[in-house]
């Protein structure tokens, strides 16, 4: 309102009361008899004017110094003057100023305006605060709501249901659930609040968003106390909360109650399917999906879209009555999953697939069905059920539902985890024929599976095809495959791609990098000064990159660093990193710190640093770090180096007291001590004792005896051990063949050596399935004269099946020297003699 001096006017006081005045037409009847106006200071004017006070006459004319300046309009019930509109906007303009201040972020000004708004003599009502509360709910601004509510209570305003709804919404969106719940508890006592269910639904939604289940339980108790029913929105929020708690039993309880009061719609069934799939109850999800299909084809749907684009059911949603039962979200959690989801018992009919009825479905229904099929398909991927995934894909084709990229994503991830990458690649070809672009998650899953199967070229191709890479997981899988195949050069190439994509590594990436690049000479030759300098530079470069990405060592990354330093013989640096690990991890984190000590001890024992290993073991025990079975086995191996059988027995005693039983590796350490002094009698007695106690012996243990017996020329011991291995089903390995062959050759028994080599080589192949076709294929490789035959024999070596390559090469060499291949080792005279000797005596000594 402009004044004659260029300033702005505002109404500062309206006196209400009886007497001659203007009837404002408000309820209860009041009469205005005096109006006070004064110039405002906010318009930029420096002119100050004296207050003007005028009385209203019966003619409703406002006069100033005898001059008419305005009047009261009975029709619109507003005051107008020559300086502007000054009537009813007393409340409305005040709300607007407060709202504008809130929206613009001027909270201090908004608070000042709110207090000024409330200090006037105006008779305020709940409607005068509606705009303010609406703005607070949109922003949200829970603190301003609480201050506004305090003023409303001080003014003893009769609060409306709408005000309660807006205030609760603002508090919920702002995370003030305790205050919102307190407001809801007194809401039921207000006669103006007659539609409270939406408020409770809004509160339950906030509980899900903030993951506060306790408040949700209190809300359910309050609903029961106030006899507030539930509608589909309520049940939807309860389903979300049940999924949040991983509470499958609660979902089934919700289903039971819903089926009593509702004829469930397609939309509602979709929400149950989502809940079951999230909780990995594949049977219930599939059963519900079949009912959804039946419902879509046999009944009319009433599906529409809201203004926000969400699907909604046009049928009237009448709230179910309050049951007075315990809230669903406090039902005990079923950790094993429930499979008693009985549609027939709930009166929903047979779950047959509707394929005979040719009914045209609406676009909305088709989308809902496809989404639910996708949910179940992705659940198949989670639980690795490829058979059901294939069944779902076939059913979609029968129903005329076109699979989407999401459908194929779940399908491919379901099949590749159990059948390998080949089936996934075939599905990918089908997608490309249909011009369906694969999702990055699909390509990532294929890359991970290909890496797992050591198909580096194919894995890298899938990585290159991905458009947006948000996780380093598929790259880590590729690095892990490089580590298995010992292909650090391929790892360098993939690391360059990660840098180019600005993909931030995680700690798993660095764990693999230390394993890949921590060694230079090992395991092919011992470390030297040059290799040690190179290793130190590599470790330092990786650690610097870790620091740039704000990552600290994990127990595994430290373990890999220690392993690298140990294999290169860098003992000084090894101890330095051990001290850093002691400071990094607490001695109470045994699952972290104990493996670190084991790595250091193993490296020291391998480097023949026995005294240092003993000192660190004593320090470990005295500081309260508990040794595990691996620790004791390493130290028993240390005793074999210093030749102290008594110390080894003490360690075994400690091992028993700590709750660990001796294993094959424990016995191997004891045998090394006895064999060092050529005590074959004691070694074989110990071997027989462990066999009688049921310890599962491995090939490394037998090779330990064979190696020393071969070196000392004890052919009798060699033959006894070979037959013991055959009797107990322990397959020989290349080391076994070498020790036995050398024992005979060193004594000039060349024919026996070749016969033994042939028998042991055939026994090595006992782990390979050999039908007639496979046996013929192996014979062709062994007896073939082409140059490519040996190249084919070397192929399994690339797949880490070196035992197969060695066995075939040994048999090929036997054949070249004129020794025929026999697939029945029992036909060998050497094998029959060893069996007869073992039957006649329990020991060669």
KALIN-V570241 format. One line per field, one symbol per residue. ss: DSSP state (H for helix, E for strand, L for the rest). phi: phi as a letter, one per 20 degrees, with the letter a starting at -180 (. if undefined). psi: psi as a letter, one per 20 degrees, with the letter a starting at -180 (. if undefined). Layout:
# KALIN-V570241
ss->???
phi->???
psi->???
This chain:
# KALIN-V570241
ss->LELLLLLEEEEEEEEEELLLLEELLLLLLLEEEEEEEEEELLLLLLLLLLLEEEELLLLLEEEELLEEEEEEELLLLEEEELLEELLLHHHHHHHHHHHHHHHLLLHHHHHHHHHHHHHLLLLLLHHHHHHHHHHHHHHLLHHHHHHHHHHHHHLLLLLLHHHHHHHHHHHHHLLLHHHHHHHHHHHLLLLLLLLLHHHHHHHHHHHHHHLLHHHHHHHHHHHHHLLLLELHHHHHHHHHHHHHLLLHHHHHHHHHHHHHHLLLLHHHHHHHHHHHHHLLLHHHHHHHHHHHHHHHHHLLLLEEELLLLLEEELLLLLLELLLLLLLHHHLLLLLLLLLLLLLLLLLLLLLLLLLLLLLLLLHHHHHHHHHHHHHHHHHHHHHLLHHHHHHHHHHHHHHLLLLLHHHHHHHHHHHHHHHLHHHHHHHHHHHHHLLLLLLHHHHHHHHHHHHHLLLHHHHHHHHHHLLLLLLLHHHHHHHHHHHHHLLHHHHHHHHHHHHHLLLLLLHHHHHHHHHHHLLLLLLLLLLLHHHHHHHHHHHHHHHHHHHHLLLLLLHHHHHHHHHHHHHLLLHHHHHHHHHHHHHHLLLLLHHHHHHHHHHHHHHHHHLLLHHHHHHHHHHHHHLLLLLLHHHHHHHHHHHHHHLLHHHHHHHHHHHHHLLLLLLHHHHHHHHHHHHHLLLHHHHHHHHHHHHHLLLLLLHHHHHHHHHHHHHLLLHHHHHHHHHHHHHLLLLLLHHHHHHHHHHHHLLLLHHHHHHHHHHHHHHHHHHLLLLHHHHHHHHHHHHLLLHHHHHHHHHHHHLLLHHHHHHHHHHHHHHHLLLLLLLLHHHLHHHHHHHHHHHHLLLLL
phi->.edfenecdbfdacedrenfadfemecfgccedbcdcbfedeeneefdcffddceeefeldedclndfcradeffelcdccfdpecegfgeffffffffffffenefffffffffffeefefeecfffdffffffffffecfffffffffffffelfffefffgfffffffffenefffffffffeffeeffedceggfffffffffffeldfgfffffffffffelefcdffffffffffffgeldfffffffffffffdcegeffffgfffgffffemefffffffffffffffedcfdcdccefenefbefffeegfffemeffffdfffefendcdedfffemdnfdfeeceeedeefffffffffffgfgfffffffeldfffffffffffffeneffdffffffffffeffddnffffffffffgffeldffffffffffffffffemefffffffffffecddcfgfffffffffffelcfffffffffffffeleffdffgfgfffffdfddefeebffcffffffffffffffffffffelddgefffffffffffffemefgfgffffffffffdffeeffdffffffffffffffemefffffffffffffeneffdfffffffffffffemdfffffffffffffendegcfffffffffffffelefffffffffffffenffedfffffgfffffffemefffgfffgfffffemeffcgfggfffgfffffdnefffffffffffffffefedfcefffffffffffefdfffffffffggffemdfffffffffffffffenefecedgffffffffffffffebebfe
psi->oqrijjaqqqpipopqaaapapoikrpqpqppiqppqqpqiijipjppqqqppqqprijkppqolippiaapohgilqpqrijaojdhiggghggggggggghijmhghggghgghhiirjqnqrhhiighghgghhhgrnhhhghgghgghhhilpnprhhgggggggggghijmhghghhhhhihhipiioinighggghghhhhghilnhghhghgghhghhjlpaqahgghghhgghghhilnhhhghhggghhihiqnprgghhhhhggghhhjknhghggghghhggghhiiqpqmpaqrhijqqqpiqpnpqqqpijrqqhijqqpnhiqqjknohghjkjaqkqpoihonppqrhghhgggghhghghghhhhgjlnhghghghghhghhijopqahhghghgghhhhhhirhghhhghhggghhjkopqqhhghgggggghghjkngggghghhhipgooiqjghhhhghhhhggilmhhhhgghhhggghikopqahhghghghhgjiqfhqjhrqqagghhgggggggggghhhghhjlqrprhhghghghgghghikmgghghghghhhhhgqqiimhighghgghggggghghjkmghhggghgghgghijopqahhgghghhhhhhgiknhghhhghhghgghijpqqahhghgghhhgghhjkmhghghghghghghjjpoqrhhghhgghghhghjkmhggghggghgghhjkoqrrhhgggggghgghhjjmgghghgghgghghhhjhiponagghhgghhhhgiqiqhighhhhighhhkklhhggggggghghghhjjoqppjnhiiphghhghgghhhiqiqi.
